[in-house]
Amino acid sequence: MECGDPVEQISLKPRMSVNELMCELARAGAYNGGALARAADIYEQMLTDEKTVKFFGLAGAMVPAGMGGIVSDLLSRGYIDLLVSTGANLTHDIIEALGCRHYHGSAFCSDIDLRQEEINRIYDVFLPNEAFLTFETFMQESLCALDPGRSYPITELLTVLGQRLDRGILSIAAENGIPVYCPAVADSMIGLQCWLYSQSGKISVDAFSDMKGLIDRCFTAESAGALLVGGGVPKNFILQSMLMTPQGFTYAVQLTGDRPDLGGLSGATLEEARSWGKITEDARAVTVYGDATITLPMLVAAVLERIAQ
């Protein structure tokens, strides 16, 4: 087996841009720094290919960690055509849009004391219970405005919620007509609030009616690309959408901290996805292992810098 190009030693300069740093990572080209640099190349091509339908998968507690603003910016710039998210991220997006805040805390503290002080912990992020009281009021008022004689697809329910907000992921998606899918919405505070409302009011949400629009979009796409932050339901929902079509994703970037050898989907490699036909045999694809609160900002900042040049 022949050697490839030589590994170049990274050279750092004062005031260098994120993209300049990414280019240095490409010169070194090793480990996950090299994978991140390859991801930037793939993501740039995906965003600049006008024929490509752009999917974005959002899992993990990204909004509480401040990553929701990146998603909002990508939606505003037209770089997301379909968003698939966990219900938890959308819950926290609504909380932020309502003016409540997540706070810096500590992972090394007494969770019993936090419970007594009505503070919820997400690793080193704190969220007071009062935020959920504000969220509950918003949700119940929003659900009261629904037509009790209709069955709402999940995407339409989320659009209605977004239309009642003036900032954040759901608001921008609703404003720009971008569908937000949340196939496991019941597994979230949004789902719990819908159930709570159903105890005294009438609400009907159809979990399957979203599928037609999604599959139609996959059938008609000349090319499709996916940026997957984390794994779980959003990752599977996006990748499986191509199984009903003769094609697969032509671009795919996965940012994950999960291991592939445990058999879980969140750690499954994109190479494995080729065996299912979820991505094409010649797809440009890469998995970057690491904390998405580091890799996502670096990836998006570098690619936006390139596109703006």
CORVENDA-V748515 format. One record per residue. N is the residue number from 1. RES is the residue in three letters. PHI is phi in whole degrees, 0 to 359 (999 if undefined). PSI is psi in degrees with one decimal (none if undefined). Layout:
n: <N;N>
res: <RES;RES>
phi: <PHI;PHI>
psi: <PSI;PSI>
//
This chain:
n: <1;2;3;4;5;6;7;8;9;10;11;12;13;14;15;16;17;18;19;20;21;22;23;24;25;26;27;28;29;30;31;32;33;34;35;36;37;38;39;40;41;42;43;44;45;46;47;48;49;50;51;52;53;54;55;56;57;58;59;60;61;62;63;64;65;66;67;68;69;70;71;72;73;74;75;76;77;78;79;80;81;82;83;84;85;86;87;88;89;90;91;92;93;94;95;96;97;98;99;100;101;102;103;104;105;106;107;108;109;110;111;112;113;114;115;116;117;118;119;120;121;122;123;124;125;126;127;128;129;130;131;132;133;134;135;136;137;138;139;140;141;142;143;144;145;146;147;148;149;150;151;152;153;154;155;156;157;158;159;160;161;162;163;164;165;166;167;168;169;170;171;172;173;174;175;176;177;178;179;180;181;182;183;184;185;186;187;188;189;190;191;192;193;194;195;196;197;198;199;200;201;202;203;204;205;206;207;208;209;210;211;212;213;214;215;216;217;218;219;220;221;222;223;224;225;226;227;228;229;230;231;232;233;234;235;236;237;238;239;240;241;242;243;244;245;246;247;248;249;250;251;252;253;254;255;256;257;258;259;260;261;262;263;264;265;266;267;268;269;270;271;272;273;274;275;276;277;278;279;280;281;282;283;284;285;286;287;288;289;290;291;292;293;294;295;296;297;298;299;300;301;302;303;304;305;306;307;308;309>
res: <MET;GLU;CYS;GLY;ASP;PRO;VAL;GLU;GLN;ILE;SER;LEU;LYS;PRO;ARG;MET;SER;VAL;ASN;GLU;LEU;MET;CYS;GLU;LEU;ALA;ARG;ALA;GLY;ALA;TYR;ASN;GLY;GLY;ALA;LEU;ALA;ARG;ALA;ALA;ASP;ILE;TYR;GLU;GLN;MET;LEU;THR;ASP;GLU;LYS;THR;VAL;LYS;PHE;PHE;GLY;LEU;ALA;GLY;ALA;MET;VAL;PRO;ALA;GLY;MET;GLY;GLY;ILE;VAL;SER;ASP;LEU;LEU;SER;ARG;GLY;TYR;ILE;ASP;LEU;LEU;VAL;SER;THR;GLY;ALA;ASN;LEU;THR;HIS;ASP;ILE;ILE;GLU;ALA;LEU;GLY;CYS;ARG;HIS;TYR;HIS;GLY;SER;ALA;PHE;CYS;SER;ASP;ILE;ASP;LEU;ARG;GLN;GLU;GLU;ILE;ASN;ARG;ILE;TYR;ASP;VAL;PHE;LEU;PRO;ASN;GLU;ALA;PHE;LEU;THR;PHE;GLU;THR;PHE;MET;GLN;GLU;SER;LEU;CYS;ALA;LEU;ASP;PRO;GLY;ARG;SER;TYR;PRO;ILE;THR;GLU;LEU;LEU;THR;VAL;LEU;GLY;GLN;ARG;LEU;ASP;ARG;GLY;ILE;LEU;SER;ILE;ALA;ALA;GLU;ASN;GLY;ILE;PRO;VAL;TYR;CYS;PRO;ALA;VAL;ALA;ASP;SER;MET;ILE;GLY;LEU;GLN;CYS;TRP;LEU;TYR;SER;GLN;SER;GLY;LYS;ILE;SER;VAL;ASP;ALA;PHE;SER;ASP;MET;LYS;GLY;LEU;ILE;ASP;ARG;CYS;PHE;THR;ALA;GLU;SER;ALA;GLY;ALA;LEU;LEU;VAL;GLY;GLY;GLY;VAL;PRO;LYS;ASN;PHE;ILE;LEU;GLN;SER;MET;LEU;MET;THR;PRO;GLN;GLY;PHE;THR;TYR;ALA;VAL;GLN;LEU;THR;GLY;ASP;ARG;PRO;ASP;LEU;GLY;GLY;LEU;SER;GLY;ALA;THR;LEU;GLU;GLU;ALA;ARG;SER;TRP;GLY;LYS;ILE;THR;GLU;ASP;ALA;ARG;ALA;VAL;THR;VAL;TYR;GLY;ASP;ALA;THR;ILE;THR;LEU;PRO;MET;LEU;VAL;ALA;ALA;VAL;LEU;GLU;ARG;ILE;ALA;GLN>
phi: <999;275;285;272;295;292;286;265;284;291;242;259;231;299;64;291;279;297;294;297;295;298;295;292;298;294;295;288;72;250;55;280;296;294;296;295;296;294;298;296;297;293;293;299;296;296;287;267;275;295;276;269;276;255;263;225;253;236;236;77;277;281;295;301;271;91;274;298;297;294;297;300;297;295;296;297;276;80;261;228;263;218;249;239;226;289;293;296;298;289;300;290;297;297;302;295;295;278;96;277;231;267;234;296;226;208;280;245;204;269;289;294;297;299;299;291;268;59;237;263;246;241;53;248;246;252;221;294;302;301;296;286;293;297;299;297;300;299;296;294;294;292;290;297;278;286;282;293;271;251;253;260;297;300;299;288;302;292;295;300;296;297;291;266;245;246;196;100;300;294;296;293;298;296;298;257;68;263;290;246;262;215;299;252;299;297;272;192;294;297;297;297;292;296;297;300;297;293;288;233;241;247;217;230;240;260;283;258;291;293;296;299;299;294;293;301;296;291;296;271;288;291;207;221;227;222;252;249;263;78;226;61;301;303;297;294;298;290;292;289;298;275;293;273;241;281;248;220;289;262;227;205;231;241;249;213;247;266;273;280;281;269;85;280;295;298;258;298;286;288;299;300;296;296;295;272;81;288;238;288;299;255;298;274;213;206;250;248;268;159;284;294;288;256;288;295;300;295;299;292;299;295;288;297;296;294;295;285;284>
psi: <132.6;153.2;152.3;-156.7;152.7;148.3;125.3;142.3;134.6;138.4;117.8;142.4;149.9;141.7;19.5;148.2;170.2;-42.1;-35.8;-39.6;-40.8;-39.4;-34.7;-38.0;-35.9;-37.4;-39.0;-52.4;17.0;153.1;-146.5;-16.6;-43.0;-38.5;-39.0;-39.5;-40.3;-36.6;-38.1;-40.4;-44.5;-43.8;-37.6;-46.1;-38.0;-43.3;-29.0;-5.8;105.6;-19.9;-7.9;128.2;126.9;114.0;148.1;124.2;128.9;106.1;173.2;167.4;66.5;-40.5;-45.0;-25.3;4.7;7.3;-9.0;-31.2;-31.8;-44.5;-43.0;-43.2;-42.5;-37.6;-45.1;-35.2;-2.3;21.9;8.1;123.9;-32.1;128.2;131.5;123.6;158.1;156.2;-29.3;-45.0;-38.6;-34.2;-48.2;-29.2;-44.3;-43.0;-45.3;-41.7;-26.4;0.1;-1.0;159.3;152.8;148.9;149.3;132.6;-137.6;141.8;-11.0;87.5;178.0;109.8;-23.8;-43.6;-41.3;-40.7;-43.1;-28.0;4.4;47.8;128.8;141.8;132.6;90.9;-100.7;23.2;134.0;143.8;111.8;149.4;-30.2;-26.1;-36.9;-25.5;-42.8;-42.9;-43.7;-42.4;-45.5;-46.3;-45.6;-39.0;-38.1;-41.5;-31.1;-27.4;-7.6;154.7;113.8;-14.5;-1.2;155.1;124.0;128.2;154.2;-39.9;-39.0;-37.8;-44.8;-31.9;-42.8;-43.8;-42.6;-34.4;-18.5;3.7;158.2;7.7;167.5;178.9;-53.3;-36.5;-48.4;-39.6;-43.8;-42.1;-33.8;6.8;29.9;122.0;137.8;117.4;140.3;75.9;-24.2;41.5;-29.1;-24.5;57.0;170.8;-27.5;-46.3;-41.3;-38.3;-36.1;-42.3;-43.4;-43.2;-35.7;-13.3;-23.3;-21.7;-177.6;126.5;136.8;119.5;126.1;112.2;-14.3;-20.8;-18.1;-24.0;-37.0;-50.2;-38.4;-49.2;-38.5;-41.7;-37.0;-39.2;-39.2;-8.7;126.7;-31.9;149.2;141.3;153.3;131.3;117.1;111.8;109.3;-162.4;-122.0;-149.1;-47.3;-42.8;-48.5;-40.9;-39.1;-51.8;-36.6;-17.6;-24.0;-11.2;-22.6;1.0;163.9;-5.9;179.7;-179.5;137.9;-17.3;139.7;130.0;127.5;128.6;112.1;157.7;7.7;151.4;144.4;-23.3;-2.7;-4.8;-1.0;151.6;-35.9;-27.3;-4.8;136.7;158.4;-22.8;-41.0;-36.3;-24.0;-35.4;-26.3;-12.8;13.4;-34.3;153.5;163.7;-34.3;18.6;145.6;114.6;146.1;144.6;131.0;118.8;127.0;-178.5;120.6;-19.3;-8.9;-50.1;-37.5;-50.9;-40.5;-44.1;-52.0;-41.6;-43.6;-42.7;-39.8;-36.1;-41.2;-43.9;-33.5;-14.8;none>
//
